[in-house]
Amino acid sequence: MDEPADAKPKRTRFSPPTLQEVTVYCIERQNGITPQDFVDYYAARGWKLNNGVAMKDWRAAVRTWESRRRDDRRETAGPAEGGDDYVA
C-alpha cells in the first residue's frame, strides 16, 4: 500500500555528532566557535537544550552559538568608559 503524497518523512533518531563533524562544520562556516567547547557543553548536558528538551539538530545549535557570539561582541564593542571626558 502506497503512503499518501502529503505524508511527512520520518525523522531519523538524533545521534550526537563527533568532534570531527563539529570541527568540519565550524570550519566551513568560519564561525570561530571552539568545537571541543561545543561538544563538551552538550555532552555534559546529555545533548539536551537549556529547557531540557532533547536536541534534534546539532547544526542548528551551532548556528545559535554563532548568533549569540555575534550579539555578545556587539554588546562589548561599545565606547570605552570615560572616553568622551575632556581633560584640561
C-alpha positions as CSV (number, residue, x, y, z in Angstrom):
1,M,0.0,0.0,0.0
2,D,1.4,3.4,-1.0
3,E,1.7,6.2,1.5
4,P,-0.2,9.4,0.9
5,A,1.7,12.1,-1.0
6,D,1.4,14.6,1.8
7,A,2.9,12.2,4.4
8,K,5.9,13.6,6.3
9,P,9.1,11.6,6.1
10,K,10.0,10.0,9.4
11,R,12.7,11.9,11.2
12,T,15.8,9.9,12.0
13,R,16.7,9.5,15.6
14,F,19.3,12.0,16.9
15,S,22.8,10.8,17.3
16,P,25.4,13.1,18.8
17,P,28.0,14.4,16.4
18,T,31.6,13.5,16.6
19,L,34.2,16.2,17.4
20,Q,35.4,15.9,13.8
21,E,31.9,16.6,12.4
22,V,31.5,19.7,14.6
23,T,35.1,20.8,13.6
24,V,34.4,20.4,9.9
25,Y,31.1,22.3,10.2
26,C,32.6,25.2,12.2
27,I,35.5,25.5,9.7
28,E,33.0,25.5,6.8
29,R,31.0,28.3,8.5
30,Q,34.2,30.2,9.7
31,N,32.4,31.0,12.9
32,G,35.3,31.0,15.4
33,I,33.5,28.6,17.7
34,T,35.7,26.1,19.5
35,P,34.3,22.7,18.5
36,Q,35.6,21.0,21.7
37,D,33.8,23.5,23.9
38,F,30.5,22.9,21.9
39,V,30.8,19.1,22.2
40,D,31.8,19.3,25.9
41,Y,28.9,21.6,26.7
42,Y,26.2,19.5,25.2
43,A,27.8,16.1,26.2
44,A,27.7,17.2,29.8
45,R,24.0,18.0,29.5
46,G,23.1,14.8,27.7
47,W,22.6,16.6,24.4
48,K,19.6,18.5,25.8
49,L,18.8,22.1,25.3
50,N,18.6,24.7,28.1
51,N,14.8,24.0,28.5
52,G,15.5,20.2,29.0
53,V,14.2,19.2,25.5
54,A,16.3,16.7,23.7
55,M,18.4,18.2,20.8
56,K,17.1,17.4,17.3
57,D,19.6,19.3,15.1
58,W,23.1,20.0,16.4
59,R,23.9,22.1,13.3
60,A,21.1,24.5,14.3
61,A,22.6,24.6,17.8
62,V,26.0,25.7,16.3
63,R,24.2,28.4,14.4
64,T,22.6,29.6,17.6
65,W,26.0,29.7,19.2
66,E,27.2,31.9,16.3
67,S,24.3,34.3,16.7
68,R,24.9,34.6,20.4
69,R,28.6,35.1,19.9
70,R,27.9,38.0,17.4
71,D,25.4,39.5,19.9
72,D,28.0,39.3,22.7
73,R,30.6,41.1,20.6
74,R,28.1,43.9,19.8
75,E,27.4,44.5,23.4
76,T,31.1,44.7,24.4
77,A,32.1,46.8,21.4
78,G,30.5,50.0,22.8
79,P,32.6,53.1,23.5
80,A,35.3,52.9,26.1
81,E,34.2,54.2,29.5
82,G,35.2,57.8,30.1
83,G,36.3,58.2,26.5
84,D,34.4,61.4,26.0
85,D,35.8,63.2,29.0
86,Y,37.7,66.4,28.3
87,V,40.8,66.8,30.4
88,A,42.4,70.2,30.5
